[in-house]
Each structure stands twice: as C-alpha cells, then as structure tokens.
C-alpha cells in the first residue's frame, strides 16, 4: 500500500473537519430550531410582500449574492421570483459610499435607502466584528426590520444587534462559510416549500 501524500492528507483532514462540524450541528437541536424559526421569518417577509436584503464581505459577499440568486431565481423547482438582493452588487453605489463617506457605512447607507419596515436583513460575518455589517444591523433595527446574523463561534459584537443568530461552532473561516452556505440552502428549501 502506497503511503499517503501530503496532498491526500490535507484533503482527508479538511473533509474530516467539515464532517465533524456537520455531526455537531446534526446533534444540536437548538441550532436546528433556530434555522426553522429563521425560515419562518423569511417566509413571513415574502408572504407580506416585503423584501430580503443580504450583506457580507469577501467570501460572505459571494454567499450573500448566491442566496439572493436562489430566492430571486429558483432553488429546487420553478416558481415565481422572490424579492431578495445582496447589498454589494452595485459597484457604483458601493464605491461611491466607500469613497465619499466610509467603507464602514456601505451597507447601512444602502439599508437606509432601500429598506422599509417589515423587510428582513440577513447579515453574514464569520467573526461577528465587521464594522460595516454591524452598522447595517443597527440601521435595520432602526428601520423596524427583523435581523438575522450568520456568524462563527462567539458571534462577536454583531450578536447583540440581531434578532436571530446562526453561530457555527468553529473559528475556522473556511469551515464557517461552508456551513453558512449549507444553512442558507436549507432556509431556501424550507421557504420554497412554505410558500409554494
């Protein structure tokens, strides 16, 4: 039998890390209940003709865009579109706000411009300490929006500004983001099932 290469060991180690994390989440009933409650809030948001705004930086920005696309396009089957938007997708808006005001205000400014009471914000930050995401949560609360936080182990400062929180029990950014996407897909599936 050939010895494992460093590459093979790395692959196995990362798969094992992800598997251990999923096993933890499979055993955590409170975590699963939180997903269920969030799916109900997203469902209520769409049922009442409101919109879903999603924000995050870097990998979380691409996850925000991915989830917005699942809602506004389709997930498991063809159905009417749902009003969901990732806040970073307009480069002109993003760079103007960052340049003229501050990068810390890019999401809160867009929440103020786009949000109405009853809309819902999903904020994604693996550390829970991204200032622009925290500011978006604060602005959303001031606009009478419900807020959902997808974050890592301790939730950071953002935790105190969210109505609902999904905390992945890890400090590894890659593993947290992988689980955020899985949770997002579960929420999409539940919302589609609830509405259609």
N, C-alpha and C positions, 0 to 999 in steps of 0.2 A: 504494500500500500504506500502510495506517494505521501510524503509529508505535506502538510498544508502550507500554502504560500502566505506571505504577509497579506496579499490582496484577499485571498479566501478567508483568512482570519478576520480581516476588517469587515467583510461582507457579513459573515456569520455573527460577529459581535453587534453590528448595527441592527440586524434582524432580531437578534435576541433582546436587545434593549427595547425595541419597538414592541415586541411580543410581551415582555414583562410589563410594560406600561399598559398595554391593552388588557392584560389579565387583571391588573389592579383596577382598571376602570370597569371591567365586567363584574367585579365583586363589589363595587361601590354603588349601593342603591340610592344614596343621596345625590350622587353625581348624575345618575340616570334620571332621577326625578327632576333635577334642575333642567336637564335637556328637554324633558316633557313640558315643563312649565314655560320655557322659552319658546318652544314650538307653538304652544297655545297663544302666547302673546303675539308672535309673528302672525299667526292665523287671524287673530282678532284685528290686528293692524290692517291686514289686507281686506278682511271682511267689511271693515268700516270705511273702505275707500282711501285709506291712508298709505303713506309710503315708508319704505325701509331704506335708511341710509347706513352705509358701512364705511369704516375708516381703519387705516393701519399704515405702518411704514415698512418699506422694504419688502421682505417676503410676506408680511402681513397685508401689505397693499395688494400684492398679487392674489392673495387668498380672498381679500375683500372683493376684488374685481371678479374673481371666479364665482363666488357665491351670488353676487349681483346678477351675473350672467345666468346662473342656474334658475334664479327666480324670474327674471325678465324673459328668458328664453323658454327652456323646458328642462326638466330633470329626468323623471322616469317615463313620462308619456306626454303626448301633445295635449295642450290645454291653453286657455287664454293667458296672456302675459301678466306678470305681477310687477308692481311699481317698486323696483329696487335699484339703487345706484351706489356705486363706490365713489367716494368724495374726491378722490385724487385724479380722476381720469381726464379732466380738462387741464391740459398743461398750461394754457394761457392763464386761467384763473389761479392755479396753484403757484406758478412762478411770480405772478403779479402780487399776490398776497404775501408770499415769502419775501419778495424784494422790497415792497413798499411798506409792509407792516412788520412781519416776523414769521419765520417758519413755525414758531410756536403757535401761531394763530391760523394756520392754513385750514384746519378742519373746523375750528369753532366759528370762523368767519362764514364758511360755507353752510354750516348748520344754521347759523342765524339767517342767512339769505334764503335757504331752501325749505327749512322745516316749519311745520305747522303743529299745533297741539294735537296729540294723538298719533303722530308719526313715531317711528321707533328707530333708535340708533344702536347698531352693533359696533362696538369698538374693540379692536384687536391690538394687543401689545403683549409680547411674551414676558417682558419684565414687569409690566404694570406701571412703569415710571416714565413713559414717553410723554413729554410735556404737551405736545400738540394733541395727543389723544385724550389726555386728562382734561385739557381745555374744552375739547369737543363734548365730553361727558358733562362738564359743568354747564356749558351753553345749552345742551339738550335738556338738562334738568330745569333750567331757567325758562325754556320754551315748552314746559309741560309735556315732554316726551318721555316715554319709558326708555331705559337704557340697559343694554346687555354688554357685559365685558367678557371677552375671551382672552385668558391670560395664562401665566405659569403658576408655579407652586404657591408663592405667598400673595400674589395679586397686586403687590406694590401699592402706591398711592391711589391708583385708579379705582381700586376696590371700594373705597369709601364713597365714590360718586356713581356707582352703578346699582340699578335695582336688582339685577340678576347677574350672576357670575359663573362662568365655567373656568375652573382652575385646574390645569393639567399638573399632576403631581411630579413635576420634573423641573430641573434648572437648565436643561439642555435645549437651546433654542430650536434646533432642527426637529427634535422629538416633539416639542410643544407645538410647533407649526404643523407637523404631520397630524397630530391629534385634533388640532383646530379644524383642519380640512375635513377630517372624518366626522367630527361633531357637526360641522356645517352641512355636510351631505345628509346626515341623519335628520337634522332640522328641516332641510329641503324636502326630504321624503315624507316626513310627518305633515308638513304644511300642505304639500300637494294632496296627500291623502285626505286631510281635513277639509280642504276646500273643494276638491273635485271627485 
